[in-house]
Amino acid sequence: MISTKEDLKNVIELEKKGYGRNSLIRRYLRELRICEYYKNRGGVTWLLFKLHNFYRNRLGLRLGFEIPLNVFGKGLHIFHTGNIIINGTSSVGEYCNIIGSTCLGSKNGGNGPTLGDHCELGMNSVVIGNVQIGNNVYIGAGAVVTKSFKQDGVSLAGVPAKVVSHFKIDESSN
């Protein structure tokens, strides 16, 4: 959660890597983090929040993103535009990669999924319901996850998703 100006600066600097200077995704992520900062800060910053939230929503419509505030940890990286829908009750750890056309949703109005750190969501992947996903998990393209997978270092694929491989986690790269 971004609560200080220093946190905001560090997260924006981290997340701009890998995008071109005029990338719309980079601008969207910047506005998302600025909105989170002003929302968490509270006080008399409501006007700045409204301004940045308006711009974030406009960019989101253009890109196809529907990402609520305070869901993702630092290091979010989005590779492609188009239909990224995230439920507001979801929680995602640090350094998440989203390939594109991804949905994190709730089932029957319940809570959304909880993903650990260093997760990657493949193209057209769907995670539905109050499920927990461990750290360093790759959810393959087209996978539909409807139950919890708390193991670290696994790849999930299929409909419904199941573990298709385990991989060793290099602790020095975290």
Buried (B, 14 or more C-beta within 10 A) or exposed (E): EBEEEEBBEBBBEBBBEEBEEEBBBBBBBBBBBBBBBBBBBEEEBEEBBEBBBEBBBEBBEEBBBBBBBBBBBBBBBBBBBEBBBBBBBBBBBBBBBBBBBBBBBBBEEEBBBBBBBBBBBBBBBBBBBBBEBBBBBBBBEBBBBBEBBEBBBBBBBEEEBEEEEEEEEEEEEE
